[in-house]
């Protein structure tokens, strides 16, 4: 670890730290320390740091906006890379036709991109109004709501491999499915290209407002959470199954199933990752006993975890 730190510092890589707590970088406000943490100031520094990590056989974990992850209490071994201000940008290309292409840095907040698109009279992302997280994270999870999915508007991406190579990814290489993007290589997305359709600003504003109102009514606010905890089974809603099992409000330590929405777990203040994971296990087992449906996590587990029990 010390050798990697010296290599990156020698390149003037601002944002490198050791032992940094990851709690502040997750929407759950939960997570132990990273052995090394890098917020690269440029693509060049990012590429060089990853090349050094590969040469030194240091494990690398990519952390996006932190809105759909649960970081272990023991933290993450090796190097954690999180894209920050240098990757929060958008470049709009007006072709003069019905569609406009926008390329957005992976760290740009998805909600900001949605608002900007609507104000420019460009449709295709308004369903995502209010979805937390970054453009990169939303792409990896194929973020969706109210019948829309972000993958439908994406035409390509740029990414960096764990060996530090910058690669172009065409639409044909982006295999989207429900809440998932399958990539051929273990890469970190650094920018995403969208094709958006020209529409009336007024119409888009009304649709965005309607989506935001639905989200306000159905989802909890005010306590740290990571969004939907479980994927919806085919033909069902995870939240409905959890509510039917009488689990809304169930608490374990400082983690609680939201009384507002069964598919959200909230941090009541000072919750640890183990409490959240164990509460998820309780939910899975009780829903299984009642309905015979095993809920699959939508959260990604990152870091130094014990083995988690699987489906009965």
C-alpha positions in Angstrom: 0.0 0.0 0.0 2.8 2.4 0.9 4.4 1.9 -2.5 1.2 2.6 -4.4 0.7 5.7 -2.3 4.2 7.0 -3.2 3.6 6.3 -6.9 0.3 8.2 -7.0 1.7 11.1 -4.9 4.6 11.3 -7.3 2.1 12.1 -10.0 0.7 14.9 -7.9 -2.6 13.0 -7.6 -4.6 15.3 -5.4 -7.3 13.5 -3.5 -5.4 10.4 -2.4 -5.9 9.5 1.2 -5.3 6.4 3.4 -7.8 5.1 6.0 -10.6 7.4 4.8 -14.0 6.5 6.1 -16.5 5.8 3.3 -19.6 6.6 5.3 -19.7 10.2 4.0 -19.6 8.9 0.4 -22.7 6.7 0.7 -26.4 7.7 0.9 -26.8 5.3 3.8 -24.1 7.2 5.7 -22.6 3.8 6.6 -19.2 2.3 5.8 -15.8 1.5 7.2 -12.5 2.9 5.9 -10.7 2.4 2.6 -7.1 1.3 2.8 -6.4 3.9 0.0 -9.0 6.3 -1.4 -8.6 8.3 -4.7 -10.7 11.1 -6.1 -8.7 11.7 -9.3 -8.4 15.3 -10.7 -8.2 14.1 -14.3 -8.6 11.1 -16.6 -4.8 11.0 -17.0 -4.2 10.6 -13.2 -7.0 8.1 -13.0 -5.4 6.0 -15.7 -1.9 6.2 -14.3 -3.1 5.3 -10.8 -4.9 2.2 -12.0 -1.9 1.1 -14.0 0.2 1.4 -10.9 -2.3 -0.6 -8.9 -2.4 -3.3 -11.5 1.4 -3.5 -11.6 1.6 -3.7 -7.8 -1.3 -6.2 -7.6 -3.4 -3.9 -5.4 -7.1 -4.7 -5.5 -9.3 -1.9 -6.8 -12.9 -1.1 -6.0 -14.9 1.4 -8.0 -17.4 3.5 -6.0 -20.0 5.6 -7.8 -22.4 8.0 -6.2 -22.8 5.6 -3.3 -26.6 5.5 -3.5 -27.2 1.8 -4.1 -24.4 0.3 -2.1 -23.8 -1.1 1.4 -20.1 -0.8 2.5 -18.9 -3.2 5.1 -18.1 -2.0 8.6 -14.6 -3.4 8.2 -14.1 -1.2 5.2 -12.6 -2.0 1.8 -9.1 -3.5 1.2 -6.9 -2.0 -1.5 -7.7 1.1 -3.5 -11.1 2.7 -3.7 -11.7 5.0 -6.6 -14.5 7.6 -6.5 -15.0 10.1 -9.3 -15.5 13.6 -8.1 -15.7 17.2 -9.5 -13.4 16.5 -12.5 -16.1 14.1 -13.8 -19.1 16.3 -13.2 -19.8 17.9 -16.6 -22.1 17.7 -19.6 -21.4 18.5 -23.3 -24.5 19.1 -25.5 -24.3 18.6 -29.2 -27.0 20.2 -31.3 -27.3 18.4 -34.6 -30.2 20.6 -35.8 -32.4 17.5 -36.0 -35.1 16.0 -33.8 -32.6 14.5 -31.4 -29.7 16.0 -29.4 -26.7 14.1 -28.1 -25.4 14.9 -24.6 -22.3 13.3 -23.2 -22.2 13.5 -19.4 -19.4 12.8 -16.9 -20.1 9.8 -14.7 -20.0 11.8 -11.5 -22.6 14.3 -12.6 -25.7 13.9 -10.5 -28.4 12.2 -12.5 -31.1 14.5 -11.1 -29.1 17.5 -12.4 -28.9 16.0 -15.9 -32.6 15.4 -15.9 -33.4 19.0 -14.9 -31.0 20.4 -17.5 -32.5 18.2 -20.2 -36.1 19.3 -19.4 -35.1 23.0 -19.4 -33.5 22.5 -22.8 -36.7 20.9 -24.1 -35.2 17.4 -24.5 -37.2 14.4 -23.5 -36.2 10.8 -22.6 -35.0 11.2 -19.0 -37.8 12.9 -17.2 -39.0 9.6 -15.6 -35.7 9.7 -13.6 -36.5 13.0 -11.8 -35.6 12.5 -8.2 -33.6 9.3 -8.6 -30.5 9.7 -6.4 -27.0 9.0 -7.5 -24.7 9.7 -10.4 -24.9 9.3 -14.1 -22.4 6.4 -14.0 -24.1 4.7 -11.1 -27.5 5.1 -12.8 -26.1 3.5 -15.9 -24.6 0.5 -14.1 -27.9 -0.1 -12.4 -30.0 0.7 -15.5 -31.9 3.0 -13.2 -35.6 3.2 -13.8 -39.0 4.3 -12.4 -42.6 4.6 -13.5 -42.1 2.6 -16.7 -38.8 4.2 -17.9 -35.2 2.9 -17.9 -32.1 5.0 -18.4 -30.6 2.4 -20.8 -33.2 3.2 -23.4 -31.7 6.7 -23.9 -28.0 5.6 -23.9 -26.0 5.3 -27.1 -22.5 4.7 -25.8 -20.0 5.3 -23.0 -16.4 5.8 -22.2 -14.7 3.7 -19.4 -11.4 2.9 -17.8 -10.3 -0.7 -17.1 -8.6 -1.7 -13.9 -5.3 -1.7 -15.8 -5.8 2.0 -16.6 -6.8 1.7 -20.3 -9.4 4.2 -21.5 -11.9 2.4 -23.8 -14.9 3.3 -25.9 -18.1 1.2 -25.5 -20.6 1.2 -28.3 -24.3 0.7 -27.8 -24.0 -2.9 -29.1 -21.7 -3.7 -26.2 -24.1 -2.3 -23.6 -26.4 -5.2 -22.5 -29.1 -3.7 -20.4 -31.6 -5.7 -18.4 -33.8 -5.1 -15.3 -31.7 -2.9 -12.9 -28.5 -4.1 -14.5 -25.9 -3.4 -17.1 -23.7 -6.3 -18.1 -20.3 -5.2 -19.4 -17.8 -7.4 -21.0 -14.9 -6.2 -18.8 -14.4 -5.1 -15.3 -14.4 -1.3 -16.0 -15.4 2.0 -14.5 -17.6 4.2 -16.6 -16.2 7.7 -16.9 -18.8 9.3 -19.3 -22.1 8.3 -20.9 -23.7 9.5 -24.2 -27.5 10.0 -24.4 -29.7 10.7 -27.4 -32.7 12.9 -26.4 -35.8 13.9 -28.3 -36.8 17.6 -28.8 -40.1 18.2 -27.0 -42.1 21.1 -25.5 -40.5 22.4 -22.3 -43.9 22.9 -20.7 -44.9 19.3 -21.4 -41.7 18.0 -20.1 -42.0 20.1 -16.9 -45.4 18.7 -16.3 -44.3 15.1 -16.7 -41.3 15.7 -14.4 -43.5 17.3 -11.8 -45.9 14.4 -11.9 -43.0 11.9 -11.4 -41.6 13.9 -8.5 -45.0 14.0 -6.9 -45.4 10.2 -7.2 -41.9 9.8 -5.7 -42.7 12.1 -2.9 -45.9 10.2 -2.0 -44.4 6.8 -2.2 -40.9 7.0 -0.9 -39.5 8.0 2.5 -37.6 11.2 3.0 -35.6 12.6 5.9 -33.5 9.6 6.9 -30.4 8.1 5.2 -31.2 5.2 2.9 -30.0 3.6 -0.3 -33.3 3.5 -2.3 -34.9 0.2 -3.2 -33.3 -2.6 -1.3 -34.7 -5.5 -3.2 -35.5 -6.1 -6.9 -39.1 -6.5 -7.9 -39.9 -10.2 -8.6 -41.5 -10.9 -11.9 -45.1 -9.7 -11.8 -44.8 -8.5 -8.2 -43.6 -5.6 -6.1 -41.1 -6.2 -3.4 -42.6 -3.5 -1.3 -46.0 -5.1 -1.4 -44.7 -8.5 -0.4 -42.7 -6.9 2.5 -45.8 -5.0 3.7 -48.0 -8.1 3.4 -45.5 -9.9 5.7 -46.0 -7.2 8.3 -42.5 -6.0 8.2 -42.9 -2.3 7.7 -41.4 -0.6 10.8 -39.4 -3.7 11.8 -36.2 -2.6 13.4 -32.8 -4.2 14.1 -30.4 -2.0 16.1 -30.5 1.4 14.3 -31.7 0.0 11.0 -35.4 0.0 10.2 -37.7 -1.1 7.4 -39.3 2.2 6.5 -42.9 2.6 7.8 -43.6 4.6 4.6 -42.3 2.0 2.0 -41.5 -1.6 2.7 -38.7 -1.8 0.1 -36.7 0.9 1.9 -34.4 0.4 4.9 -33.5 3.6 6.7 -30.6 4.5 9.0 -32.2 5.8 12.2 -28.9 7.3 13.2 -25.7 5.4 13.9 -26.7 2.2 12.1 -23.9 -0.2 11.1 -23.7 -2.1 7.8 -24.1 -5.5 9.6 -27.4 -4.3 11.1 -28.7 -3.4 7.6 -27.5 -6.7 6.1 -29.0 -8.7 8.9 -32.3 -6.9 8.7 -32.4 -7.6 5.0 -31.9 -11.3 5.9 -34.9 -11.1 8.2 -37.0 -9.6 5.5 -35.9 -12.3 3.0 -36.7 -15.1 5.3 -40.1 -13.9 6.5 -41.3 -13.0 2.9 -40.1 -16.4 1.8 -42.1 -18.1 4.6 -45.2 -16.2 3.8 -45.2 -16.1 0.0 -42.6 -18.5 -1.3 -40.7 -15.6 -3.0 -37.0 -15.1 -2.3 -36.2 -11.4 -2.7 -33.0 -10.7 -4.5 -31.0 -7.6 -3.3 -30.8 -4.6 -5.5 -28.1 -3.2 -3.2 -24.5 -4.0 -4.0 -22.4 -5.2 -1.1 -18.9 -3.7 -1.1 -15.9 -4.4 1.0 -14.7 -6.9 3.7 -17.8 -9.0 4.4 -18.4 -12.4 5.9 -20.1 -14.8 3.6 -23.8 -14.0 3.4 -26.4 -16.8 3.6 -28.3 -17.5 0.4 -31.7 -18.7 -0.6 -33.1 -21.6 1.4 
